[in-house]
Amino acid sequence: MSEDEIVSFFVEDLQVGQSASYERTISEADVREFALMSGDFNPVHLDEAYAQTTRFKGRIVHGMLPVTFVSTVLGTRLPGAGAIFMGASFRFKAPVRIGDTVVATCTVREINLPKGRVTFDCIVAVGDTVVVEGDALVKVPSREAPEKAPAEKA
């Protein structure tokens, strides 16, 4: 996805039940780069021999990696540009493995028009298996009251 593919909705444009998704197949490089960026070098993610001794019987993807695709949906697809992530709660239901294709979907649950806040139901799935579920609260720009840019210094 490139910058010119990012969509943008104002809070007035959103409707309860509206949804958008993002799909990605998790690669070895994704897991290694996420470990480097996050500092999470837990061997259950990086060391197959160690991971074989765990209840997962093999390596699993960092739980937060698929959650980042919720942010992808909210920041680039629905509501898109200008959205500000205010909070979230997630529950991890099943592991994700390298090579799995995950689909993150966010659905508008509630719109607080006066405050410009929207609550989304969020799921991340691998096939028919929900691997992460939760909700997110997002501040969405309004057509009626655009965000004020800080005054430029002279």
TORMIGU-897281 format. One record per residue (C-alpha): x, y, z. Coordinates in steps of 0.25 Angstrom, whole numbers, plus 5000, padded with zeros to 4 digits. Layout:
# TORMIGU-897281
<rec px="X" py="Y" pz="Z"/>
...
***
This chain:
# TORMIGU-897281
<rec px="5000" py="5000" pz="5000"/>
<rec px="5005" py="5014" pz="4997"/>
<rec px="5002" py="5027" pz="5002"/>
<rec px="4993" py="5031" pz="4990"/>
<rec px="4984" py="5018" pz="4993"/>
<rec px="4981" py="5023" pz="5007"/>
<rec px="4966" py="5027" pz="5008"/>
<rec px="4960" py="5037" pz="5018"/>
<rec px="4946" py="5038" pz="5024"/>
<rec px="4940" py="5049" pz="5032"/>
<rec px="4933" py="5044" pz="5045"/>
<rec px="4920" py="5049" pz="5038"/>
<rec px="4922" py="5039" pz="5027"/>
<rec px="4923" py="5027" pz="5036"/>
<rec px="4911" py="5017" pz="5038"/>
<rec px="4909" py="5007" pz="5049"/>
<rec px="4913" py="4993" pz="5042"/>
<rec px="4922" py="4999" pz="5032"/>
<rec px="4935" py="4991" pz="5032"/>
<rec px="4949" py="4990" pz="5025"/>
<rec px="4960" py="4979" pz="5025"/>
<rec px="4975" py="4977" pz="5022"/>
<rec px="4981" py="4964" pz="5018"/>
<rec px="4995" py="4960" pz="5020"/>
<rec px="5003" py="4947" pz="5019"/>
<rec px="5013" py="4947" pz="5031"/>
<rec px="5027" py="4944" pz="5027"/>
<rec px="5040" py="4940" pz="5034"/>
<rec px="5045" py="4954" pz="5031"/>
<rec px="5033" py="4960" pz="5037"/>
<rec px="5035" py="4953" pz="5050"/>
<rec px="5050" py="4956" pz="5051"/>
<rec px="5048" py="4971" pz="5048"/>
<rec px="5037" py="4971" pz="5058"/>
<rec px="5046" py="4965" pz="5068"/>
<rec px="5057" py="4976" pz="5065"/>
<rec px="5047" py="4988" pz="5065"/>
<rec px="5040" py="4983" pz="5078"/>
<rec px="5052" py="4977" pz="5085"/>
<rec px="5044" py="4965" pz="5088"/>
<rec px="5054" py="4953" pz="5086"/>
<rec px="5045" py="4942" pz="5093"/>
<rec px="5051" py="4929" pz="5087"/>
<rec px="5036" py="4924" pz="5085"/>
<rec px="5036" py="4934" pz="5073"/>
<rec px="5051" py="4932" pz="5068"/>
<rec px="5056" py="4918" pz="5072"/>
<rec px="5050" py="4906" pz="5066"/>
<rec px="5057" py="4896" pz="5075"/>
<rec px="5052" py="4904" pz="5088"/>
<rec px="5038" py="4906" pz="5082"/>
<rec px="5037" py="4891" pz="5080"/>
<rec px="5038" py="4889" pz="5095"/>
<rec px="5026" py="4899" pz="5098"/>
<rec px="5011" py="4896" pz="5097"/>
<rec px="5011" py="4902" pz="5083"/>
<rec px="5020" py="4891" pz="5078"/>
<rec px="5027" py="4901" pz="5068"/>
<rec px="5029" py="4916" pz="5066"/>
<rec px="5018" py="4926" pz="5067"/>
<rec px="5017" py="4940" pz="5063"/>
<rec px="5018" py="4951" pz="5073"/>
<rec px="5004" py="4953" pz="5078"/>
<rec px="5005" py="4968" pz="5075"/>
<rec px="5009" py="4967" pz="5061"/>
<rec px="4995" py="4963" pz="5056"/>
<rec px="4989" py="4974" pz="5065"/>
<rec px="4997" py="4984" pz="5057"/>
<rec px="4989" py="4981" pz="5045"/>
<rec px="4977" py="4987" pz="5053"/>
<rec px="4985" py="5000" pz="5053"/>
<rec px="4987" py="4998" pz="5038"/>
<rec px="4972" py="4997" pz="5035"/>
<rec px="4969" py="5009" pz="5044"/>
<rec px="4980" py="5018" pz="5039"/>
<rec px="4979" py="5015" pz="5024"/>
<rec px="4965" py="5009" pz="5021"/>
<rec px="4954" py="5012" pz="5031"/>
<rec px="4954" py="5023" pz="5035"/>
<rec px="4967" py="5026" pz="5029"/>
<rec px="4976" py="5038" pz="5028"/>
<rec px="4975" py="5047" pz="5041"/>
<rec px="4970" py="5036" pz="5050"/>
<rec px="4976" py="5036" pz="5064"/>
<rec px="4976" py="5023" pz="5072"/>
<rec px="4971" py="5026" pz="5086"/>
<rec px="4971" py="5013" pz="5092"/>
<rec px="4969" py="4998" pz="5090"/>
<rec px="4966" py="4985" pz="5097"/>
<rec px="4970" py="4972" pz="5091"/>
<rec px="4969" py="4957" pz="5094"/>
<rec px="4978" py="4946" pz="5088"/>
<rec px="4970" py="4934" pz="5084"/>
<rec px="4979" py="4925" pz="5076"/>
<rec px="4994" py="4926" pz="5071"/>
<rec px="4998" py="4931" pz="5058"/>
<rec px="5010" py="4924" pz="5050"/>
<rec px="5019" py="4928" pz="5040"/>
<rec px="5013" py="4926" pz="5026"/>
<rec px="4999" py="4929" pz="5032"/>
<rec px="4990" py="4939" pz="5024"/>
<rec px="4984" py="4948" pz="5034"/>
<rec px="4972" py="4957" pz="5031"/>
<rec px="4969" py="4969" pz="5041"/>
<rec px="4955" py="4974" pz="5040"/>
<rec px="4950" py="4987" pz="5047"/>
<rec px="4935" py="4989" pz="5048"/>
<rec px="4928" py="5002" pz="5053"/>
<rec px="4920" py="4999" pz="5066"/>
<rec px="4917" py="5013" pz="5071"/>
<rec px="4919" py="5027" pz="5067"/>
<rec px="4919" py="5039" pz="5076"/>
<rec px="4917" py="5050" pz="5066"/>
<rec px="4919" py="5062" pz="5076"/>
<rec px="4932" py="5057" pz="5081"/>
<rec px="4937" py="5051" pz="5068"/>
<rec px="4940" py="5038" pz="5074"/>
<rec px="4937" py="5024" pz="5068"/>
<rec px="4937" py="5010" pz="5074"/>
<rec px="4941" py="4999" pz="5065"/>
<rec px="4940" py="4984" pz="5067"/>
<rec px="4953" py="4978" pz="5063"/>
<rec px="4956" py="4963" pz="5059"/>
<rec px="4968" py="4957" pz="5053"/>
<rec px="4966" py="4944" pz="5047"/>
<rec px="4974" py="4932" pz="5040"/>
<rec px="4964" py="4926" pz="5031"/>
<rec px="4951" py="4923" pz="5039"/>
<rec px="4959" py="4924" pz="5052"/>
<rec px="4959" py="4937" pz="5060"/>
<rec px="4973" py="4939" pz="5066"/>
<rec px="4970" py="4953" pz="5072"/>
<rec px="4958" py="4960" pz="5076"/>
<rec px="4956" py="4973" pz="5083"/>
<rec px="4951" py="4988" pz="5081"/>
<rec px="4958" py="5001" pz="5078"/>
<rec px="4954" py="5015" pz="5081"/>
<rec px="4958" py="5025" pz="5070"/>
<rec px="4957" py="5040" pz="5068"/>
<rec px="4952" py="5043" pz="5054"/>
<rec px="4953" py="5057" pz="5048"/>
<rec px="4940" py="5065" pz="5046"/>
<rec px="4936" py="5072" pz="5033"/>
<rec px="4929" py="5082" pz="5042"/>
<rec px="4940" py="5085" pz="5051"/>
<rec px="4954" py="5082" pz="5044"/>
<rec px="4966" py="5080" pz="5053"/>
<rec px="4973" py="5093" pz="5055"/>
<rec px="4988" py="5092" pz="5051"/>
<rec px="4998" py="5098" pz="5061"/>
<rec px="5002" py="5113" pz="5057"/>
<rec px="5014" py="5113" pz="5048"/>
<rec px="5026" py="5121" pz="5054"/>
<rec px="5029" py="5133" pz="5046"/>
***
